[in-house]
Amino acid sequence: MTHISASLLAADYARLGDETQRAEKAGVDSFHFDMMDGHYVPNLALTPDHLRALRPYSHLPFHTHLELDNPDHLLSTFSSLSTGMIIVQWDTLTDPNRTFDKIHAQNIKVGLGLNPDDQLEDIACLFANIDLLLLLGVYPGFGGQVMQPGMMEKITGARHLADASKRPLLIAVDGGVKPENATQLVEAGADILIMGTALFQSADMAGTIKSIREAASLSQRH
């Protein structure tokens, strides 16, 4: 079954606890925390304190996406927090494997994020040391954007490289994900669909999740 992760970037910040519980009740599988510093992207978003504050509101996995200029400087912050995965952006790393080792040493899974214009060939050699590849369908910083063209081909390419590596590597897609393209995304090779605006601005979140699962089930990969 396709994994659906709720991106809290699109939630009502005045009611984050309630929003977290609403999404869990509606049927999501995990929560995605975009942490932005105003430098790597022109926006400010969630912080480690949000992880700590929201943990009592859900038993589901928390995934942390560091959209920061200096992710290595903050990695030790997460040793006492209940995040199951830290995702770092490829173009912020000076020594990728060292960063991955620091994350794994905290018993936390590693994700690697690629922007729409980052090339798969540049990072295929790193597959042995990551648990998830995050393909951004939009340029990071703001929710509600339309998915960039060429994403289906990029997901397919990533799937082929991941399968060839013989690693149980998950592929996630974030940005522009909605019920209308869920079947195509899963068919192309996505395992995890990260959704923000399409979920939190839906009048019927449970119905939206159901429609996504039904659409994804039409993929020949299921």
Kinemage of the C-alpha trace (Angstrom):
@kinemage 1
@onewidth
@group {chain A} dominant
@subgroup {mainchain}
@vectorlist {calphas} color= white
{ca met a 1} P 0.000 0.000 0.000
{ca thr a 2} L 1.235 3.484 -0.857
{ca his a 3} L 2.556 5.407 2.137
{ca ile a 4} L 0.998 8.872 2.562
{ca ser a 5} L 2.917 11.439 4.605
{ca ala a 6} L 1.249 14.668 5.734
{ca ser a 7} L 3.396 17.766 5.288
{ca leu a 8} L 2.726 20.059 8.230
{ca leu a 9} L 4.016 23.039 6.252
{ca ala a 10} L 0.454 23.375 4.932
{ca ala a 11} L -1.290 22.916 8.278
{ca asp a 12} L -2.923 25.658 10.362
{ca tyr a 13} L -0.005 26.814 12.536
{ca ala a 14} L -2.368 28.120 15.204
{ca arg a 15} L -3.785 24.610 15.638
{ca leu a 16} L -0.867 22.270 14.914
{ca gly a 17} L -1.755 19.785 17.631
{ca asp a 18} L -5.334 19.527 16.399
{ca glu a 19} L -4.176 19.360 12.784
{ca thr a 20} L -1.821 16.512 13.607
{ca gln a 21} L -4.591 14.546 15.255
{ca arg a 22} L -6.992 15.325 12.407
{ca ala a 23} L -4.525 13.971 9.836
{ca glu a 24} L -3.801 10.838 11.860
{ca lys a 25} L -7.519 10.157 12.278
{ca ala a 26} L -8.001 10.686 8.528
{ca gly a 27} L -5.527 7.900 7.793
{ca val a 28} L -2.048 9.298 7.017
{ca asp a 29} L 0.975 7.074 7.677
{ca ser a 30} L 3.528 9.645 8.879
{ca phe a 31} L 4.220 13.355 9.293
{ca his a 32} L 6.718 15.382 7.268
{ca phe a 33} L 8.378 18.369 8.962
{ca asp a 34} L 9.915 20.962 6.628
{ca met a 35} L 12.507 22.947 8.572
{ca met a 36} L 13.532 26.097 6.700
{ca asp a 37} L 16.078 28.718 7.709
{ca gly a 38} L 15.324 31.658 5.428
{ca his a 39} L 18.725 31.199 3.732
{ca tyr a 40} L 18.655 27.966 1.769
{ca val a 41} L 15.072 28.829 0.857
{ca pro a 42} L 13.362 32.248 1.158
{ca asn a 43} L 11.005 31.096 3.880
{ca leu a 44} L 10.947 30.174 7.563
{ca ala a 45} L 9.125 27.077 8.733
{ca leu a 46} L 9.128 24.446 11.450
{ca thr a 47} L 11.820 23.918 14.099
{ca pro a 48} L 13.016 21.083 16.363
{ca asp a 49} L 10.772 22.534 19.072
{ca his a 50} L 7.747 21.665 16.918
{ca leu a 51} L 8.881 18.039 16.829
{ca arg a 52} L 9.101 18.007 20.603
{ca ala a 53} L 5.782 19.780 21.115
{ca leu a 54} L 3.817 17.628 18.668
{ca arg a 55} L 5.154 14.227 19.656
{ca pro a 56} L 2.432 13.690 22.316
{ca tyr a 57} L -0.257 14.305 19.684
{ca ser a 58} L 0.581 11.303 17.492
{ca his a 59} L 2.195 7.888 17.609
{ca leu a 60} L 2.967 7.962 13.867
{ca pro a 61} L 6.522 8.333 12.496
{ca phe a 62} L 7.967 11.841 12.173
{ca his a 63} L 10.226 12.592 9.198
{ca thr a 64} L 12.356 15.738 9.325
{ca his a 65} L 13.401 17.541 6.133
{ca leu a 66} L 16.283 19.973 6.716
{ca glu a 67} L 16.067 22.731 4.115
{ca leu a 68} L 18.983 24.563 5.687
{ca asp a 69} L 22.353 25.900 4.604
{ca asn a 70} L 24.175 24.117 7.433
{ca pro a 71} L 22.434 20.825 8.268
{ca asp a 72} L 25.565 19.336 9.860
{ca his a 73} L 25.513 22.008 12.560
{ca leu a 74} L 22.100 20.864 13.768
{ca leu a 75} L 22.304 17.077 13.595
{ca ser a 76} L 23.128 16.647 17.282
{ca thr a 77} L 19.902 18.515 18.102
{ca phe a 78} L 17.865 15.504 17.048
{ca ser a 79} L 19.501 12.885 19.260
{ca ser a 80} L 16.901 13.484 21.979
{ca leu a 81} L 13.953 13.993 19.629
{ca ser a 82} L 11.618 11.338 18.301
{ca thr a 83} L 12.249 11.646 14.596
{ca gly a 84} L 12.556 8.446 12.620
{ca met a 85} L 14.249 10.004 9.608
{ca ile a 86} L 16.307 13.070 8.741
{ca ile a 87} L 16.310 14.179 5.111
{ca val a 88} L 19.126 16.474 3.968
{ca gln a 89} L 19.386 18.318 0.682
{ca trp a 90} L 22.072 17.114 -1.719
{ca asp a 91} L 23.333 20.597 -2.556
{ca thr a 92} L 23.932 21.531 1.110
{ca leu a 93} L 26.408 18.729 1.821
{ca thr a 94} L 30.187 19.076 1.753
{ca asp a 95} L 30.860 15.455 2.748
{ca pro a 96} L 27.637 13.491 2.198
{ca asn a 97} L 28.726 10.153 3.663
{ca arg a 98} L 30.063 11.807 6.801
{ca thr a 99} L 26.683 13.502 7.273
{ca phe a 100} L 24.850 10.235 6.678
{ca asp a 101} L 27.071 8.456 9.213
{ca lys a 102} L 26.324 11.120 11.835
{ca ile a 103} L 22.603 10.595 11.338
{ca his a 104} L 22.795 6.801 11.361
{ca ala a 105} L 24.898 6.946 14.547
{ca gln a 106} L 21.832 8.392 16.284
{ca asn a 107} L 19.777 5.386 15.166
{ca ile a 108} L 17.881 7.620 12.723
{ca lys a 109} L 17.248 6.769 9.082
{ca val a 110} L 18.748 8.921 6.331
{ca gly a 111} L 16.962 10.577 3.436
{ca leu a 112} L 18.558 12.533 0.598
{ca gly a 113} L 16.574 15.304 -1.102
{ca leu a 114} L 16.976 16.396 -4.717
{ca asn a 115} L 15.665 19.618 -6.235
{ca pro a 116} L 13.980 19.450 -9.657
{ca asp a 117} L 17.206 20.403 -11.462
{ca asp a 118} L 19.524 18.045 -9.524
{ca gln a 119} L 20.758 15.100 -11.557
{ca leu a 120} L 20.269 11.488 -10.478
{ca glu a 121} L 23.625 10.465 -11.928
{ca asp a 122} L 25.392 12.719 -9.421
{ca ile a 123} L 24.070 10.867 -6.386
{ca ala a 124} L 23.631 7.233 -7.467
{ca cys a 125} L 26.961 6.393 -5.817
{ca leu a 126} L 25.434 7.392 -2.443
{ca phe a 127} L 22.549 4.915 -2.522
{ca ala a 128} L 24.436 2.422 -0.366
{ca asn a 129} L 24.354 4.815 2.592
{ca ile a 130} L 20.793 6.195 2.463
{ca asp a 131} L 17.373 4.789 3.256
{ca leu a 132} L 15.183 7.146 1.220
{ca leu a 133} L 15.496 9.324 -1.849
{ca leu a 134} L 13.226 12.375 -1.819
{ca leu a 135} L 12.466 13.833 -5.234
{ca leu a 136} L 11.087 17.350 -4.965
{ca gly a 137} L 8.482 18.051 -7.602
{ca val a 138} L 8.784 21.790 -6.952
{ca tyr a 139} L 11.536 24.147 -5.898
{ca pro a 140} L 11.587 24.163 -2.095
{ca gly a 141} L 10.302 26.997 0.037
{ca phe a 142} L 6.563 27.243 -0.381
{ca gly a 143} L 3.601 24.892 -0.509
{ca gly a 144} L 0.825 24.856 -3.074
{ca gln a 145} L 3.067 24.876 -6.150
{ca val a 146} L 2.387 22.974 -9.370
{ca met a 147} L 4.651 19.996 -10.035
{ca gln a 148} L 7.508 20.715 -12.426
{ca pro a 149} L 7.467 18.984 -15.832
{ca gly a 150} L 9.553 15.852 -16.319
{ca met a 151} L 8.974 14.468 -12.827
{ca met a 152} L 7.475 11.162 -13.953
{ca glu a 153} L 10.553 10.406 -16.042
{ca lys a 154} L 12.828 11.372 -13.154
{ca ile a 155} L 10.964 9.093 -10.732
{ca thr a 156} L 11.207 6.234 -13.237
{ca gly a 157} L 14.928 6.841 -13.606
{ca ala a 158} L 15.386 6.884 -9.835
{ca arg a 159} L 13.413 3.653 -9.502
{ca his a 160} L 15.620 1.909 -12.043
{ca leu a 161} L 18.810 3.089 -10.323
{ca ala a 162} L 17.487 2.099 -6.904
{ca asp a 163} L 16.469 -1.361 -8.096
{ca ala a 164} L 19.842 -1.854 -9.779
{ca ser a 165} L 21.603 -0.992 -6.505
{ca lys a 166} L 19.919 -3.980 -4.835
{ca arg a 167} L 19.150 -1.768 -1.848
{ca pro a 168} L 15.704 -1.532 -0.202
{ca leu a 169} L 15.672 2.161 -1.057
{ca leu a 170} L 12.373 4.017 -0.743
{ca ile a 171} L 11.482 6.803 -3.166
{ca ala a 172} L 9.358 9.708 -1.927
{ca val a 173} L 7.833 12.565 -3.902
{ca asp a 174} L 6.972 15.961 -2.440
{ca gly a 175} L 5.472 18.957 -4.207
{ca gly a 176} L 2.380 19.043 -6.366
{ca val a 177} L 1.162 15.614 -5.243
{ca lys a 178} L -2.618 15.230 -5.483
{ca pro a 179} L -5.238 12.547 -6.132
{ca glu a 180} L -5.194 13.297 -9.854
{ca asn a 181} L -1.545 12.271 -10.299
{ca ala a 182} L -1.223 9.597 -7.588
{ca thr a 183} L -1.573 6.676 -10.003
{ca gln a 184} L 1.113 8.057 -12.313
{ca leu a 185} L 3.499 8.762 -9.429
{ca val a 186} L 3.199 5.267 -8.003
{ca glu a 187} L 3.386 3.719 -11.460
{ca ala a 188} L 6.581 5.673 -12.103
{ca gly a 189} L 8.151 4.246 -8.945
{ca ala a 190} L 7.171 6.321 -5.908
{ca asp a 191} L 6.699 4.537 -2.590
{ca ile a 192} L 5.810 7.564 -0.443
{ca leu a 193} L 3.571 10.470 -1.427
{ca ile a 194} L 4.132 13.587 0.679
{ca met a 195} L 1.140 15.912 0.646
{ca gly a 196} L 0.424 19.236 2.258
{ca thr a 197} L -1.997 21.601 0.553
{ca ala a 198} L -4.083 18.824 -1.016
{ca leu a 199} L -4.672 17.367 2.451
{ca phe a 200} L -4.941 20.249 4.859
{ca gln a 201} L -7.047 22.419 2.548
{ca ser a 202} L -9.397 19.554 1.785
{ca ala a 203} L -12.910 19.771 3.208
{ca asp a 204} L -12.811 15.987 3.657
{ca met a 205} L -9.291 14.848 4.474
{ca ala a 206} L -10.291 11.213 5.008
{ca gly a 207} L -12.084 11.222 1.666
{ca thr a 208} L -9.044 12.725 -0.038
{ca ile a 209} L -6.754 10.073 1.431
{ca lys a 210} L -9.180 7.344 0.395
{ca ser a 211} L -9.270 8.665 -3.170
{ca ile a 212} L -5.460 8.770 -3.280
{ca arg a 213} L -5.167 5.196 -2.087
{ca glu a 214} L -7.798 4.071 -4.594
{ca ala a 215} L -6.004 5.904 -7.389
{ca ala a 216} L -2.607 4.523 -6.385
{ca ser a 217} L -4.030 0.999 -6.231
{ca leu a 218} L -4.650 1.195 -9.976
{ca ser a 219} L -0.915 1.191 -10.562
{ca gln a 220} L 0.508 -2.059 -11.916
{ca arg a 221} L 3.109 -1.911 -9.119
{ca his a 222} L 0.359 -2.890 -6.623
